[in-house]
Amino acid sequence: LQGMVMDNRVFLAGQVMPDLLTLCAGEQDAALTSVCASLSAWDQHANLESGIGLVHFQHIMEHLLEVADEWRVPFNPADPQHTPRGLNLDQPAVVQAVRQAMLASATRVAQAGLSPNATWGQIQVASSGDQQTPIHGGPATLGVYNAMQSVPGEGGKHEVVSGTSYLQTVTFGEDGPQAQGLLAFSISSDPASAHSRDQTLAFSNKQWQTLPFTEAQIKADPAYQSVQIRERLK
């Protein structure tokens, strides 16, 4: 379950990328071949090490989802798991729309000052004061289970504004519940707090935290404190 949550596979890429790369195979335009090279090198995930092909793919799909009859196999309510899929490259209008989307993406990436070798972890970040933490995950519209919404920021960065928040997985074994969890954006909004980035860094590194359940586990916490509140007698 943890693997599924943080696998960061871009589901829509599996439905579309074979056709995009087929179109790329016959491309001669230098601006488009650069985009095609990034798409080809991309691992079709939204992990920190994933390449800038993810940015191009996001731009391309934003454009294509506004195009009529773009799907080779349209959505079928009887088969929602596998449809829609494929690009309708038999239609010249769809081919033209794909090429226009690629050119527009090349322009946007250049204007943002992003290097062809940039990784997703260098682009998508969560800020706390003047500190930035690389964040994996991507748009739910692309079929990323670990959904993250980010908006353009300074220097070509994408600033995370919402998305995956509290995560918890539980195993019920003979010794009782065994839980692990994460608070993706930490607990404090004060950049000066020690708890403004600690959980965010753990999320960035995919480091699940073991959550105490038994009384002994709770009291074993080095930061454990017990406070008794009594009613003051008048």
C-alpha positions in Angstrom: 0.0 0.0 0.0 2.8 2.4 0.8 4.4 1.5 -2.5 1.2 2.4 -4.3 0.9 5.7 -2.5 4.4 6.8 -3.3 5.1 5.0 -6.6 4.1 8.3 -8.3 3.3 6.6 -11.6 1.7 8.9 -14.1 -1.2 6.7 -15.2 -2.2 8.9 -18.2 1.3 8.5 -19.6 0.8 4.8 -20.1 -2.3 5.7 -22.2 -0.7 8.3 -24.3 3.1 8.1 -24.4 3.4 5.3 -27.0 1.6 7.5 -29.6 3.5 10.6 -28.6 6.8 8.7 -29.1 5.6 7.3 -32.4 4.8 10.8 -33.6 8.3 11.9 -32.4 10.0 9.2 -34.4 9.4 11.0 -37.6 9.9 14.6 -36.3 12.5 16.8 -37.9 11.8 20.2 -36.3 14.7 21.0 -33.9 12.4 22.6 -31.3 10.2 19.5 -31.3 13.0 17.0 -31.3 14.3 18.6 -28.1 10.9 18.1 -26.4 10.7 14.5 -27.9 14.1 13.7 -26.4 12.9 14.8 -22.9 9.7 12.8 -23.3 11.7 9.7 -24.4 14.1 10.0 -21.4 11.3 10.5 -18.9 10.5 7.5 -16.7 6.7 8.3 -16.7 6.7 9.0 -13.0 6.5 12.0 -10.8 9.4 11.2 -8.5 12.2 13.6 -7.4 14.6 12.2 -10.0 12.0 12.1 -12.8 13.1 14.3 -15.8 11.7 17.4 -17.3 9.7 15.3 -19.7 7.0 15.4 -17.0 6.7 19.1 -17.4 6.4 18.8 -21.1 3.8 16.0 -20.8 1.7 18.1 -18.4 1.8 21.0 -20.8 0.9 18.8 -23.8 -2.0 17.2 -22.0 -3.4 20.5 -20.8 -3.6 21.5 -24.5 -4.9 18.2 -25.8 -7.7 17.8 -23.3 -9.3 20.8 -25.0 -9.1 19.2 -28.5 -12.1 17.4 -29.9 -11.8 13.7 -30.8 -8.3 13.5 -29.5 -8.8 9.9 -28.2 -8.3 6.9 -30.5 -10.5 4.9 -28.1 -13.0 7.3 -26.4 -14.3 6.9 -22.9 -16.6 3.9 -22.5 -18.7 3.8 -19.3 -18.6 0.0 -19.5 -14.8 0.0 -19.4 -13.7 3.0 -17.3 -10.4 1.3 -16.3 -9.0 1.2 -19.8 -10.7 4.2 -21.5 -10.1 6.7 -22.9 -6.7 5.7 -24.3 -4.4 6.4 -27.3 -4.2 9.5 -29.5 -6.2 9.7 -32.6 -3.2 10.3 -34.9 -5.2 9.3 -38.0 -6.8 12.7 -37.7 -4.5 15.5 -39.2 -6.1 18.0 -36.8 -5.0 15.9 -33.8 -1.5 15.6 -35.1 -1.4 19.3 -35.7 -2.7 19.9 -32.1 0.1 17.7 -30.7 2.8 19.5 -32.6 1.4 22.9 -31.5 1.3 21.7 -27.9 4.9 20.5 -28.0 6.1 23.8 -29.5 4.2 25.8 -26.8 5.7 23.6 -24.1 9.2 24.2 -25.5 8.6 27.9 -25.3 7.2 27.8 -21.8 10.1 25.7 -20.5 12.6 28.1 -22.1 10.9 31.1 -20.7 10.9 29.6 -17.2 14.7 29.1 -17.6 14.5 25.3 -17.0 17.4 23.2 -18.0 16.8 20.1 -20.2 18.5 18.2 -17.4 16.3 19.6 -14.6 14.6 17.0 -12.4 11.1 17.2 -10.9 12.7 17.5 -7.4 14.4 20.7 -8.6 11.2 22.1 -9.9 8.3 21.2 -7.6 8.9 22.5 -4.0 7.1 23.3 -0.8 8.4 26.5 0.8 8.8 27.4 4.5 10.2 30.8 4.9 13.3 31.0 2.6 13.8 27.2 2.7 12.4 24.9 0.0 11.8 21.2 0.1 11.6 19.1 -3.1 8.2 17.4 -3.3 7.3 14.3 -5.4 3.8 13.6 -6.7 1.9 15.3 -9.4 -1.4 16.4 -10.8 -4.4 14.2 -10.2 -5.6 15.1 -13.7 -2.6 13.1 -15.0 -3.6 10.1 -12.9 -1.0 10.5 -10.2 -2.3 8.8 -7.0 0.0 10.9 -4.9 -1.9 14.0 -6.1 -0.1 17.4 -5.7 -1.3 20.7 -7.0 1.4 23.2 -7.7 1.4 26.7 -9.3 4.2 28.5 -11.2 6.6 30.3 -8.9 9.8 32.2 -9.2 12.8 30.9 -11.2 10.7 28.3 -13.0 9.8 26.5 -9.7 6.3 25.0 -9.1 5.1 25.8 -5.6 2.9 23.2 -4.0 -0.4 24.7 -2.8 -2.4 21.6 -1.9 -2.5 17.8 -2.2 -1.4 14.8 -0.2 -1.6 15.7 3.5 -1.8 13.2 6.2 -0.9 9.6 5.3 -1.3 6.5 7.5 -1.1 2.8 6.8 -2.0 0.2 9.4 -1.3 -3.5 9.7 -3.4 -5.5 12.1 -1.2 -8.3 13.5 -1.1 -10.6 16.5 0.6 -7.9 18.5 -2.1 -5.3 17.7 -2.1 -2.4 15.3 1.2 -1.4 13.7 0.8 2.0 12.1 3.1 4.2 10.1 2.3 7.7 8.9 3.5 11.0 7.6 2.2 14.6 7.7 3.4 15.8 4.3 3.4 19.6 5.2 4.6 19.3 8.8 2.7 20.6 11.8 3.8 24.2 12.1 3.4 27.1 9.7 6.1 29.1 11.6 9.3 28.9 9.6 11.3 29.4 12.8 9.8 26.3 14.4 11.7 23.1 14.4 8.5 21.4 13.2 8.0 23.6 10.1 9.9 21.2 7.8 10.7 18.0 9.7 7.8 15.9 8.4 8.0 17.6 5.0 11.6 16.4 4.6 10.6 12.9 5.7 7.8 12.9 3.1 10.3 14.1 0.5 12.6 11.2 1.4 9.6 8.7 1.6 10.5 8.0 5.2 7.5 6.7 7.0 7.3 7.2 10.7 6.3 4.5 13.1 3.3 5.7 15.2 3.1 4.5 18.9 0.0 2.6 19.9 0.6 0.8 23.2 1.1 2.7 26.5 4.7 1.5 26.6 5.3 2.7 23.1 3.8 6.1 23.9 5.9 6.5 27.1 9.1 5.4 25.3 9.0 8.6 23.2 12.0 10.8 24.5 9.7 13.8 24.3 6.9 12.2 26.4 5.4 14.4 29.0 2.6 13.9 31.5 0.6 16.9 32.7 -2.1 16.6 35.3 -4.8 19.3 35.4 -6.8 19.6 38.7 -9.6 21.9 39.6 -8.5 24.7 41.9 -10.5 24.8 45.1 -12.1 28.1 45.9 
